[in-house]
């Protein structure tokens, strides 16, 4: 859901669609011409309710130059709000500059109305959604002539779904991967246009560079999904949510919180939320300079650090609260089990949290910084979401990647071609982004071999299946490793049982 839409440019093009936008969110229109602002009448004369029952929101005109960082910052207001921007000044140079500033200030999404199609790549290079006015007009006219007025939808399901179209770049990690292996949750690829050919996707269909892909899904996650499929921009932890939530049922933990702060600053998380009993709720905005590979000058980001009181005193109430917060990453101390849980083969609170939340769970040892990332690959536990997290974190944290393959002796375990394919894909992805990767191999008891391979400064990534059991005959390898390892351990529970 958007809290506000900022329109840069009060021209006739935007006036023609304002009656739709004011039913989506409050709208602020910026322009350097007072007369152009005065001529906008949609706000007063538009319908108070849209055809699907949505009420009209507030509509405000403001005199200001959207190419000014100060003006855009004032328009952005609360950094915790979801604010979109449409650059529609009628001048590509101005629009591109607006898109650049908007990206730095945290506007999402950023949309640019392209005048000259030759400048489209400049918009897209900034991460903006480039909309070519001439192409839209031609497309709508063609649809009206060929299909008796039917047009392509940009939203579906009374606004609960969105459709996004993009061109796949050669750096996309999805190239060559069967769609069935993408583990699409909350989104689907609806169509692929390959040159002049329409490809109806199936589970065996693979995406190729330069394909135009139509994706449909949940509006909250779809932009991040599309960005990752299009060009492979690191998304962690946005595939699950924008918050890193630190779960502190026993009270504050400076070392754990410091590690969480570093991850918040270095990843695409927008918010760090510290959750502990009887917390005095407060919010702090932190300005952070992020050095990018594409620019010598740092890019400034705004992060939000919050404290929130933990609801109730039982794990059940805590899980319910965590679900409503929708964390992109949950962080807590190393897991432990009671004597009763050990005797009965239960995996305790850690297993309950991992099973209940779809996001990865990081059990922290409180290390101040990481030295390398170790991705554990066990037979039957290869998770594409964990692979994405590993590649993202390696790129964001600028760390070496080690692939640790642990297997049982050959006479106890058959050769697993699926695991070999996953290892090959990880290696391909790493090379695609120029990431160094080293493969470590071990044979024997998985828990013992993993614990022997790690160092205190490592960040260990390991997958697991949802299970409430952790017994001698059915050990929960991931949680046992997280409990005994010297290093921090990120556990990804598969959505498939």
N, C-alpha and C positions, 0 to 999 in steps of 0.2 A: 504494500500500500504506500502511495506517495503522500507526503505531508504538504507538498507545494510543487507547483510547476512555474518555472521562470521562463518567460518568453522574451528573447532579445530581438526586438524589431516589431513595430506596430503596423506593418504593411498589410495590404489586402489579402495576401496569401494566408497570414495567420488569422485575420479576421474571419475568413471563411470556415475555419475549423475551431474557433474559440467556443462555439456553442456546444461542441463535443467535449472539449478539454475541461470546461468548468463543471462538468458532471463527474470528472475523474478526481479532481483535487482543487484546492484554492489556487488561483492563477494570478501571477504578478507579471505585468507587461512593462518592459523597459524600452525607452526610445529617447533619442536626443532631440526629437522634434515634438514640441508640445501640441502642435496642430494635428500631427498624426495620431497622438494619443487621444486627443479630443474627439476625433472622428470615429473611434471605436465605440460602437453602440451595442455590441452583442451582450455585454454584461447586463444592461438594463432591459433589453428587449427579448433575450433568449428565454426559452421555456424553463420553468422552475423545476420540472421533473423530466428526465430523459425517457425515451420509449420503454426502457427496461426497468423504470421505477427509481432510478438514482436521482437524488436531489441536486440542485445546482449549488456550487460552492461560491465563496467570495471571489470577486474579480477586482483587482486593483491596478491602476495605471501609475507609473512613476517616471519622472524625467531623470534620465541618467545614461551614462555611456557604459555599456556592458563590456567594453574592452578594458575597463578600469578594474584592477584587482580589488580596490576598496569598494567599488559599487557592487561587485559580485559577492564579496564577503558579507556586505550588509544584506543582500538579497538572500544569501544562504541561511543566515541567522543561526538557529540552534544546530550545532554540529551533529546532534543525535537524530535529527530529522532526515527523512528520505526526501531529497529535493532533486527534481529533474530540471533540465534546461534544454531549450530549443533555440539554437542560433539561427535567426531568420532575418538578418538585416538587409538582405538583397545584395551583399558584397562578400564574395568568398574570402577575401583576405581578412576582413573583420570577423566573419563567422569562424574561420580557422583559429584566430587568436582567442576568441571567446571559448571555443572548445578546449583549447590548451589550458586556459586559466581555470575553466570549470572542472576539468579533470584533477588539477592540483588541489582545488578547494573541496573536493569530495562530492560534487554533483554526480548523481547516478539515476537514470541514464543520461548521457549527453547525446543530443541529436543535432545534426547540422543539415540545413536545407541547402543543397548544392545548386549553384547557378550554372557554373561551367563544369560539365562532367569530367573534364580533364583534371580537375582538382580533387576528385573523389578520394584518390589514394592518400592525399595529405590529411583529409578528415579521418580516414580509417587508421592511419599511422598513429593518431592521437588517441585511438580507442573510441572515437565517436561513431555513432550510427549515421552513416551518410545517406540522405534521401535526396535523390535527384528529381527536382520538380518536373522537368520535361518528361522524364521516363514515367513518373506517376500519372501524369495527365494522359500520355499516350496509352498506358496500360488500362486506365479506367475507360477511356473511349473505346478501346478494342473490346474490353469485356462487355460494355454496354451494347456494342454492335453485334457481337458474336453470341452473347448469352442472355440477351433480353434484359440487360440491367444488372445481372449478377456481378458482384465484385469480390475480390479477395478480401478476407477478413483479417484484421490485425489483432482482434480480440475475440475470444469465443467463450461460450458458457457464461453469459451475463457478466463478463469481465473476470471470471475466475480462471481463465486460460489465456495464453498469448501465443502468437505465431511469430517466429523470427526467421528471417532468411539471411544467409551469409555465404561468402565465398571461402572455401577451404584453402588456406595457405600451405606451402610446402613444409612449414614447421609444425603442422598439426600432429599431435600424438595419435589421432584417431585414424590416420591414413593406413590402409591395409588391414585394419582390425574388423572382423565380422561384427555386425551390429549386436548380435546376441551376447557378445562379450563385453559390451560397454556398460552393462548393468544400469540401464536407464531407469531411474526412479523419480517419478514426478514429471517426466518428460519423455517424448518419443520423437524419432525422426519420421516425419510424415511423407517427405518426398525428396528425391535427389535429382538435380538437373545436370546432366553430363553433356556439355555442348548443346546440341539440339535435341538430345534424347532425354525423355522422362524415365527415370528409374524408380519403379515402385519397390520400396525397401522390404526385404525379408530379413530373417535372422542371419542368413549367409551373406547378405550384401556387404560390401566393403566400400569405404569412402576413399576417393582419390583426390589428389591435389587439383585445385581449380574447379572442383564440383561446387555447384550452388545447392545448399542444403536448406530445407525447410524444417524447422523444429517447432513442435507444439508442446506446451506444458505449463507448469505452475509459474505464474509471473514473478514470484519471489526468487526462484532459483534459476529461471531460464536465461537471463542475461549472462550469468557466470558460466553456465553450461555451454552456451553458444560461443562465448569468448574462448573457453578452453578448447572446444572442438575446432574453432576457426583457426587459431594460431598457437595454441599451447601456452598461453600466459599462465604463470603459477597462480592457483586459486586458493590454496590452503588458507584458512579452513572453510571457505565460502561454499563448498559443495554441500555442507551440512548446516551452516549458519554463520553469522558474522561475529558472534561473541565467543571469547575464550572465558569460560566460567571456572573459577577456582572454588572447589567444594571443600569447605573447612568446618566440618561438623564439630571438631574438637577445639575450634578457635584459631586465631591467627597463626601463620607460619611464615616468617620473613623470607626464609630461603626459597620456599615453594612460590611465594608471591613474586619474588624477584625473577625467578625463572619464567613465570607466567608473563611478567612485564616485558621481558626481552622477546618472547615469542610474539606478543601482541605488537610490539614495535617493528619487528622484522618480517611479519607475515601480512596478509591482507585482512586480518581481523580488524574490525572497527572499534570494538569495545572489550575491555577487560572488566569482568564482573566478579568481585570477591563476595562469596556467599558464606556467612557465618552467623552463629546465634547472637541475637540481640544487637546486631550491627546498627549503627546510626547511619541512616541512608544519606549518602552524599555522592556528588558527581564532580569530576575534575577533567578538564580538557587539556590534553598534552600535545604540544606542538613538537613534531619529530621530523628531522631532516633525513630523508632517505636518498642515498646515492644510487643512481641508476646507471646501467651500462650504456644507455643510449645518450646520456648527457653528462658533461663534466661537472655541471652545477647540481647540487642536491635538490631533490623535489620534496617540498614540505607536505607533511600529512598531519591530520588531526586525529588523535585517538582519544577515546573516552575511558577513564578509569572510574569505576563505580563500586560502592559498597551497598550490599543489600542484606536484610535480615533473613535468616534461614527459617522457613515455616515449619512449625511443629517440632516434635522431638523423636519421631519415628522415621525409619528409612522409607516407609510407604509415602509419608507426607513429603519427604525430601525429593523422592523420585517424581511425584506429581508436580512439584514446583519446578524441577529441572526440565521436565517435558514442556511446560509452558514457556520457559526461557529459550528453548530451541538452541542450545549451544552448538557452535561449530567444532569446539574442542572442549572436553571436560578434563580438568586437572585436579589431582588429589594426591595424597601421600601414598606410600607403598602399601599394598593390600595385606591384610592379615585375616586369619580365621580363628574362631574360638575353638576350644577343645571339643565342644559338642559338634560343631560343624565338621571338624576333622574326623570325628568318630562316625558321623552319619554320612560322610561323603558329600556334604554341601559345599558350594564354592563361596558362600558368604556374601557380604555387602558388595564387594567388588564385582562378583559375577552378576548380581542383581542389577547393578548400575550399567554394566556392559550390555546386558540383555535388553534392558528397558530403553536405552538411548541408542539412536542410530549413528551418532557421531563417534569418532575415535575418542578413547579415554587414555590420558597420559598419566601414568603413575610416576611421580617425580622423586628423585633422590636429592633435589635441591642444588644440583651442580650449577655454578655460576655461568658456565658456557660449555658448549659441546665441541668435541674434537673431531668426530666423524659420525656418520649415520650408518647403522648396520640393519639391513633388511633381511629378516629371517625367512627363508623359503623352505617350508615343509610340505611333504606330499599331502595333497588334498586340502591345503590351507592357503592356496593362492587367491588373493582377493584383488580385483582390478582397482578398487577404491584405495586399498593400501598402497598399491603401486603408484597411483597418482599422488598420494600424500608423500611417498618417499622421494619421487622426482621433484615435486614442488619444494619440499623442505631443503633438499640438497641445493637447489638453485637459489632459494631465498636466503639460506644461511651460509652459502658459499662453503660447503663442507664436502669432503670426499665421501663417496658411496661405496660401501662394502656389501656384497651379496653373500650371505651366509647360507649355504645349502647343507642341511643336516639330513642324513638318511640312515636307515637301519642297515645292518649287514645284508648283502645281496641275497643270502639264503632265506632271509626273513621278509624281504620287501621286493616286490616285482618292479621292474623298470617303469617309471612313470613318465610317459611322453607329454602329458599335459603340463607337468611341472617344468619339463625341459622347454616347452613352448613359452611358458611364462618367463623363464629366465632369459630366453632369447629376446622376448619383447622388452624386458627391463633394460637389457644391454642396448637394444636398438634405440630406445627412448633416451637413454643416457648419452649415447653418441650423437643423437640428433641435436641435443642441447649443449654439446661440448662438455659433458660431465664425465669426469674420470670415474671408472668403476673397477673394482677388484673383486674377484670371486674367491671366497673361502669355502672349503669343503671339509666336512667332518662326518664321521661315521660312528654310530653308537647310540646311547641313550640321549634323546634330543635335549632334555632339560640340562643334563650334565654338560653336554658339548656346548650348548649355547652359553651357559654360565661361565665356562672356561674360556670362551672366545672374547668376552666383552671386557672393557675397561670402565673405570668410574666416569670418565668424561664422554662416553658414548651415548647416543640416543638410539635405542633399540626399537625397531618396528616389527611387530609380529601379529598375525591374524589368528582368529579363533572362530569356532562355530557357536551359536547360542546354545547354552547348556546350563543346567542347574547342578550338575554333578561334577565332583572333583574327588575321585576315589582312586584306590590303587589300580583297579581294573579299568577305570575310565578317567585318566588324569586330564585336567584342564591345563595343557602345557603353557599357554600364554600367561595365565594368571599365576601359575607356579613360578615361571621365570620372572614375572614382574615382582613377585613377593621376595625372591631370593637374589635378584641381580644387584650388582653394585651400581648400575647405571639407571637412568630414567628409561622407562619402557612405555611405548605407545602401542595400545592394543586396539585393533579394528575388528569388531564382531561382524561377521557376514550376515547379510539380511536373509540369506537362504539357510534354512535349517538342514 
